[in-house]
Amino acid sequence: MSKLSKAKDFKKSKSGLYLSMATTAFGAVSVAKQAKKARVESDTLRLIDAAVSAAAIVTGLAILYRELKRLGDDDVLLG
């Protein structure tokens, strides 16, 4: 099995999806800081950028959650 194949398998595994979710959620911290700074500086363009980035994070997390459900995760939190 090649390294690329192993990487793809990990990405589609439950642990890979959890790691992706954590990484994506961690990006939310950066976006929150960006939004706060934009509000303080009254920078509308940066505030719009933060809002678009936040929407991308939410969408990414929703897609990852859906993939977890498809894998049939038995985690209590996912119901």
N, C-alpha and C positions, 0 to 999 in steps of 0.2 A: 504494500500500500504506500503510495507516494505521500510526501508531506502535505501537498496541496489537498489531496483527498482526505487526509486525517483532519486538516483544518476545516474543511467543509462539513465533515461529519460532526466535529465538535460544535460548530456554529449552529447545527440543527438539533443538537442534543439539549436536554433540559438544563444542564449546567451551563451550556453555552448561551442559552436564551436568558437564563438568570443573570449571567455576566453582562450580556448585552443590555438588559434592562437596568442593571446597576450603573453601567457606564453612561447610558442615556439619561438616567435620572440625575447623575452627578453633573451632567451638562446643564441641568436646570439651575444649579447654584450659580454658575457663571452668567446665565441669562438673567437671573434675579438681580445680581450685582449690576449688570449692564442697565437693566431697567431702572434701578434705584438711582444710579449715577445720571441717567438721562433725565429723570424727573427733577433731580436737584439742579441740573444745568439747563432745564427747559429745552432740551434738545429733542425736537419732535422726530427727526429722522432716525436717531438712535433708539427712541422709544418704539417706533414702528418696527425697526429691525429686531428689537427684543421681543415684541409681540409675535412677529412671524417666526422667530426662532422657538418661542414657547409653543406655538401651534405645531411646529415640526416635532418637537419633543413629545408632545401629547399624542400626536399621530403615530410616532415611532413606538411609543410604549403600548399603544392600543394594538398595533400590528404584532408586537412581540407577545402580548398577552393572548391574542388570538392563536398564535403559533403554539403557545404553551397548552392552551385548551385542546388544540388538535392532537397534541402528543398524549392527551389523556392524563394530565398531571393530577395526582391524588391529593395535592396540597389542600389543607383545610381552608386556607385563605382564598383559594380560587373557586371554591364552591363546586 
